[in-house]
Amino acid sequence: MFKLFPTILGVLFISLPAFADTAKPAGGWVNISDPVVKKLKEENKKIDWPGETAGITVDPSTGDVYMIVPGQGMWKSSDRGETFARCDGGKIGGRCETSYSLNFDTVGKRLACFMLDGKAGISADAGATWRSFKDVGRNWDYAAVDWSQDEPKNIFAARHESGGEMFLSTDGGASWTQTDKDPKYDAVGIFDEKTLVTTKGNGVLRSTDAGKTWTKVSDAQPVGHVVRIYKGVAYWLAKDGFIVSRDKGATWSKMGTAVEATVGPWFADDKHIVVAGKKGLFETTDAGETWKLVAPLPEGHDLSRPGWFTNIAWDPIHDVFYASRMGKPAYKWERKG
């Protein structure tokens, strides 16, 4: 019997890799916001409701991380969250209500901030200078930017607590026009000043007249609130995984296999992609054919309501994940080796 024991062990160890994609990821979340919050309190600077932090994003070209402190603007770190300095010049305020409030150009450097109960705006130079958006009520939940322009002017945005009202700007947020009078929309995507996509939860709707009329172009059911465009291809999280379009939203096809995610994507390249959902962060290195759970959400950072309250970001340069939820500290998960 003893002679069989190594053989049995060998079978067991050979079998284990088949479960590697569901194993508990190595690493852990580290608080990166406490020094900033402590400094503000020592200086008697009021952090607005709900306290702590409320938004985080990463420049994919440098790995610089940008963090929102409610009522105290945007803070930038170029050393993976070790130190931060305020970078918005008083042009950004409020908080991020949704996972898509902060919208970085997928090639980096340019960042748009769609804030709730505070100033919103856009930077074309990694936060060095800012141009403000015109306020609309309490402002925004999320928005899509036409980053194909040298100077981004076309923006399709969802106004906060409006029941799904969408607004279009073709002058970089200096003015806004409601696309139509029927709310209930649940997502935004923009390709140019007239070509938009959205959903009401049952298929993809497309407009080629700046939102005056809509045509159903796909039965796919998107769950992501914002369409992301990378190297000319539109990516949209749906119930069965990604759907993609290469013709400005006229047609959509499924990419890869299903993944339980509602936030993202973030790109290292067109095969190496990260998304997030209520179980945590998932990664693919083969354009969605296979997915692996690479980090859970930090404690208290949930995505049970898809796309709301919790912000996730990924630094593909240094392979670091970040998370911030309204009223909670911001964290990083740094993979090494």
Long-range contacts (C-beta under 8 A, 24 or more apart in sequence): 20-292, 21-290, 21-291, 21-292, 21-293, 22-293, 24-296, 25-280, 25-293, 25-294, 25-295, 25-296, 26-335, 27-295, 27-333, 27-334, 27-335, 27-336, 28-333, 29-295, 29-298, 29-299, 29-323, 29-331, 29-332, 29-333, 30-81, 30-331, 30-332, 30-333, 30-334, 31-329, 31-330, 31-331, 32-67, 32-77, 32-81, 32-82, 32-84, 32-322, 32-329, 32-330, 32-331, 32-332, 33-67, 33-69, 33-324, 33-329, 33-330, 33-331, 34-329, 35-83, 35-84, 36-67, 36-69, 36-75, 36-84, 37-69, 37-329, 40-69, 40-72, 45-72, 46-71, 47-71, 47-72, 48-72, 48-94, 48-95, 48-117, 48-118, 49-327, 50-95, 50-326, 50-327, 51-327, 52-327, 52-328, 52-329, 52-330, 53-324, 53-325, 53-328, 53-329, 53-330, 54-95, 54-96, 54-311, 54-324, 54-325, 54-326, 54-327, 55-95, 55-96, 55-101, 55-102, 55-311, 55-324, 56-102, 56-311, 56-312, 56-313, 56-322, 56-323, 56-324, 56-330, 57-102, 57-104, 57-111, 57-311, 57-313, 58-104, 58-266, 58-313, 58-314, 58-315, 58-320, 58-322, 59-104, 59-108, 59-109, 59-111, 59-126, 60-104, 60-106, 60-107, 60-108, 60-266, 60-267, 60-315, 60-316, 60-317, 61-107, 61-108, 61-109, 61-317, 62-108, 62-126, 62-317, 63-315, 63-316, 63-317, 63-318, 63-320, 64-126, 65-313, 65-315, 65-320, 65-322, 65-332, 66-102, 66-111, 66-127, 67-324, 67-330, 68-92, 68-95, 68-96, 68-102, 68-113, 68-115, 68-324, 70-94, 70-95, 70-118, 70-326, 71-95, 71-118, 74-113, 74-127, 76-127, 80-315, 80-318, 80-320, 80-332, 80-334, 81-320, 81-322, 81-330, 81-332, 87-127, 87-128, 88-121, 88-127, 88-130, 89-129, 89-130, 90-119, 91-119, 91-121, 91-130, 91-131, 91-132, 92-118, 92-119, 92-120, 92-121, 92-130, 93-117, 93-118, 93-119, 94-118, 94-119, 94-120, 94-139, 95-326, 96-311, 96-324, 96-326, 97-141, 97-160, 97-308, 97-309, 97-326, 98-141, 98-142, 98-225, 98-307, 98-308, 98-309, 99-142, 99-225, 99-262, 99-263, 99-276, 99-303, 99-307, 99-308, 99-309, 99-310, 99-311, 99-312, 100-141, 100-142, 100-143, 100-224, 100-225, 100-226, 100-263, 100-307, 101-140, 101-141, 101-142, 101-311, 102-311, 103-142, 103-143, 103-144, 103-145, 103-226, 105-145, 105-147, 105-152, 106-147, 106-228, 106-229, 106-230, 106-231, 106-267, 107-147, 110-147, 110-152, 112-143, 112-145, 112-152, 112-155, 114-139, 114-140, 114-141, 114-142, 114-143, 114-157, 115-139, 115-140, 116-140, 116-141, 116-160, 120-173, 121-173, 122-152, 122-172, 122-173, 124-151, 124-152, 131-172, 131-173, 132-173, 133-169, 133-172, 133-173, 133-174, 134-173, 134-174, 134-175, 134-176, 136-167, 136-176, 137-161, 137-162, 141-225, 142-188, 142-225, 142-226, 142-307, 143-188, 143-226, 144-188, 144-189, 144-190, 144-226, 144-227, 145-190, 146-190, 146-191, 146-192, 146-193, 147-229, 148-191, 148-192, 148-229, 153-193, 154-190, 154-192, 154-193, 155-190, 156-188, 156-189, 156-190, 156-196, 156-211, 157-188, 158-185, 158-188, 158-225, 164-200, 166-198, 166-211, 168-196, 168-210, 168-211, 170-210, 177-210, 179-207, 179-210, 179-211, 179-212, 180-211, 180-212, 180-214, 186-225, 187-222, 187-224, 187-225, 187-226, 187-227, 187-236, 188-225, 188-226, 188-227, 189-226, 189-227, 189-234, 189-236, 189-249, 190-227, 191-229, 191-234, 191-248, 191-249, 192-248, 195-248, 195-249, 196-249, 197-227, 197-234, 197-236, 197-249, 204-236, 204-243, 204-249, 204-252, 206-249, 206-250, 217-249, 217-250, 217-251, 217-252, 218-243, 218-251, 218-252, 220-252, 220-254, 223-262, 223-306, 223-307, 224-262, 224-263, 224-264, 224-307, 225-306, 225-307, 228-264, 228-265, 230-265, 230-267, 230-270, 231-270, 233-270, 235-265, 235-273, 237-261, 237-262, 237-263, 237-264, 237-265, 237-275, 241-288, 242-288, 255-287, 255-288, 256-284, 256-286, 256-287, 256-288, 256-289, 256-290, 256-291, 257-288, 257-289, 257-290, 257-291, 259-284, 259-288, 259-291, 262-303, 262-306, 262-307, 263-303, 263-306, 263-307, 263-310, 263-312, 264-312, 266-313, 266-314, 266-316, 267-316, 268-316, 272-316, 274-314, 274-316, 274-321, 276-303, 276-312, 277-303, 277-306, 278-302, 278-303, 278-304, 281-312, 281-314, 281-321, 294-321, 294-335, 295-321, 295-333, 297-323, 298-323, 298-325, 298-328, 298-331, 300-325, 300-328, 301-325, 301-328, 301-331
